[in-house]
Amino acid sequence: MFGIPARLPWRRLTVAAALAGSMAATSVAHAGECPADKLKPNVREKVDTKAVGVSDDTLGSIDLEKQPAHIKDRELRFRRLTIEPGGIVPWHSHDDRPALIFVQQGEIVEYASNCAEPIVHKAGDIRPEVFGTSHWWKNLGKETVILYVGDVRKDPHDHNM
């Protein structure tokens, strides 16, 4: 009496849920990235601003020349940046300092040299910063933003963010 026809609504619901889940996963993959049609080299010029409302705390570092990799004159560094509402991380380049940034709290906008529109980064996003990336960031929200940054820098006296 309750054979196959009774199961059809559940199958439809299962298929709908699977489709919705795959669509959500697809949109999440693009969070915090420049849309492909907006990627252009040197589309944004350097902005000469100073750091505003930013604290930059080094939590630890490793001299990579003293490690088995023997990477001379390089330091692996891990930092916490706190950006107050209205705060600015000034223009800087990653041509010689690759980094990974994890947004732990808040929402921040990146203005990258190679993206024709601002990029919004939200809590949970990870942003790779590599050769060809120059940018500045601004906290346009009302909440303090906390970023955790792992980078490899050449000059230990270089305090660029």
BELVEN-V162797 format. One record per pair of residues at least 24 apart in sequence whose ideal C-beta (glycine too) atoms are under 8 Angstrom apart, sorted by sequence separation. I is the first residue (numbers start at 1). J is the second residue. If there is no record, write none. Layout:
I J
I J
This chain:
56 80
57 81
102 126
103 127
111 135
56 81
57 82
83 108
101 126
110 135
111 136
55 81
100 126
101 127
110 136
111 137
54 81
55 82
100 127
110 137
111 138
54 82
100 128
101 129
109 137
54 83
99 128
100 129
108 137
109 138
53 83
54 84
98 128
99 129
108 138
109 139
53 84
98 129
108 139
109 140
53 85
97 129
98 130
107 139
108 140
53 86
54 87
98 131
106 139
107 140
108 141
52 86
53 87
54 88
107 141
52 87
53 88
54 89
94 129
106 141
51 87
52 88
94 130
95 131
107 143
51 88
94 131
95 132
106 143
108 145
50 88
51 89
94 132
95 133
105 143
106 144
107 145
49 88
51 90
94 133
95 134
105 144
106 145
108 147
50 90
93 133
94 134
105 145
106 146
49 90
93 134
105 146
49 91
92 134
103 145
104 146
47 90
48 91
91 134
92 135
103 146
104 147
47 91
91 135
92 136
103 147
104 148
46 91
91 136
102 147
90 136
101 147
102 148
89 136
101 148
102 149
88 136
89 137
101 149
88 137
89 138
100 149
88 138
99 149
100 150
87 138
88 139
99 150
100 151
86 138
87 139
99 151
86 139
98 151
99 152
83 137
85 139
86 140
97 151
98 152
84 139
97 152
83 139
85 141
97 153
85 142
96 153
97 154
85 143
87 145
96 154
85 144
84 144
83 144
97 158
82 144
83 145
82 145
83 146
97 160
47 111
81 145
82 146
83 147
81 146
82 147
80 146
81 147
44 111
46 113
80 147
81 148
44 112
45 113
80 148
81 149
92 160
44 113
79 148
80 149
92 161
43 113
44 114
78 148
79 149
32 103
42 113
43 114
44 115
78 149
79 150
90 161
41 113
42 114
43 115
44 116
77 149
78 150
79 151
89 161
41 114
43 116
77 150
40 114
76 150
77 151
39 114
40 115
76 151
77 152
39 115
40 116
76 152
77 153
38 115
39 116
75 152
34 112
38 116
74 152
75 153
38 117
74 153
75 154
34 114
74 154
81 161
34 115
71 152
73 154
75 156
35 117
73 155
34 117
34 119
33 119
53 139
32 119
49 136
32 120
46 134
64 152
32 121
47 136
32 122
31 122
41 132
44 135
32 125
31 125
32 126
32 127
61 156
56 159
56 161
54 161
51 161
